[in-house]
């Protein structure tokens, strides 16, 4: 007997029928189900008797029951995108059943939200019983990184299938846009490729973009049917823009999510209230140490005590207004602060924050990462997600390939001179995407591993839920969402 396919949370208007999905993955028997956390409801079945059809039950009891008759279970979640049989064949070739009782492959790395394929055997189900947290936020099981578990990454051929063959179906519009509304900063952080005090010669970054010009950009964004979020900064401190509250309100009035990263020095309690009144969705904070003296060196320009006071006041304001709170504190790990990680995670975790540790890139050594968690990403270079999902604009409306390239002037084409769709499909972008699709690191990327930002994996150790990529580890607070 072969494998049975569990098709979970498939959309009612999915272009793929259950029979087509099952045939693609080589399964004669299949079950269509809805899943909510650890609850399971079988809605349709083929090639198998399902006595609990239509009833909600425990997911693991259901899986154990299926495993009595089927040696291999394939779980596919949200298969509502173009599908390719190569995914199943790659998993079979790379992860033989006699060595791997669990394999996970996710579509998030190609912008396929919610889509994953998980292969399980009865022994994997026995192992998951010993885990305190069994289901990860995306819905797959907490087995990655354990002995006998394999992590599959989309091959270059699969990426070309989505990025090229289905560009107009999936990537005809950016998902998020960042606009350099204010390019300057009140800090000179050592790590910063734009404003570091260690840079021998600093480039002059632009001051404030006018609201009239920003309104023109938002008007052109209307042509991007997949655009969901607009972020008002790339190289600078957003709170330095004197009209930042109006900018947030404009973004929200246009129907987009809005957030940004800040050093927190200008986020006074009064400013927090004004931003929340304008509709700000969220903030990430950049704080690289718990030591006030070290802070003045690593993040020159501010006072750590004042910054912490502002951050906690923001937390309280969000909690009081919305009844819940979620935000991330980002710690850039370098040689001068790597010993603080455990204490830092405890300190900010106890205060209700997600804590993300990101690698520092050596700005004088080809952007070489301080750490590279190669086990949490493809070993070989893959296309960077940003060219298919993100739009990054300078103050002149020029497009840059990603936030890390914002120190350049950008390509000659400008959103002020053409439509959004034309800029998204311009020749320069086409060439940049094609270069990424060769699988060879482009020269302008240096040694960056941030191209793996969408290639991540959730793992739980006790109650500590972590999200790994090659360049970061995000500890998700239990009540932060």
C-alpha angles and dihedrals in degrees: 000000000000132000131314120216123222110200107200132194095349113175118250090236096044113148089222121075118216090248091053092049091048093049091049091056094041099249125139094189125054144167126206112212146166117229129196113178104303094344121102132193121185110211104171135010138189128189094006138072112243111188093180093056109150096012128110114235144151112301094218095048087053093048091048090051092051091046090061089070104024124056093200129039123192116198115196117184124201098349092182097126133078105291132207129202088220089081093065093041092051091051092048092050098044099039113039115201094237090064105029123049091176133038129174130196122175132197095206089093088066095041094263097140115213095001119129140145120215125185117204138178129193091264091057090053089052090053095049089058088070094056118099092210108037106176125051122218093262090052104255123120125270097249105103114120094022124115110278094024122114129198115211121202123200110262123232089257092054091048091052088051090060103029097044111017093043101028093121091046098048111012106035087119136029117254095213136019132203120197122193095230091161120016101185130085137205090218132068099204115189091229096051118111090200108041107013116148086223094064110108093215124020123214116228107245120203124268124224124337112223120248090237092060091044090052088056090054093049090050091055091046088068088081091063104087095186098046110123108159137037121193120195101215145045111165103015147057105272095207090065090071104098091217098045093125090054090047092054090048091050091052093049093045088054089057101253134126113250132200140131146189118256139175086229097228093118097037096104119175088256091052091048090056094049093048093048090049088054090055104259108177101201150331134218117207127216111215118151104185146017091222115094092205093049089045091061088057102040095039104024114191105052146063117244095211092055092044092052090049090053093047094051092045089054090050091052092047092053092046093050095047101039105024093235138055138210128167139141130235110205120209115190106212118220138150093279099054109023092107091065098064100103095044092044093052092050093046098051095032090058087055093056103260134132106237120214123190111201127183120253115235116221103238091196096045107057091281091291111182119243088223133014118193095202092175089067098056144029114297092222128057115274130186114284113249094221096077091060102035110025134062116202119189131187122218086269092056091252119146123240122190095241143338092275090061094053090103086075125076091247129228118321093249115094133196088226089064103041142022122280095247091049092051091048090054099036121136094253091056091046090054093046091051092047091050090053090050092061088076090233120118109254113234094239091060095065111189094325117148092186089103084082092064093113092039099085142140132209119222130170125212104189104310093336107105112196133189113207134196128159091265104034148030118207118197108205116213113233094238099030095087 
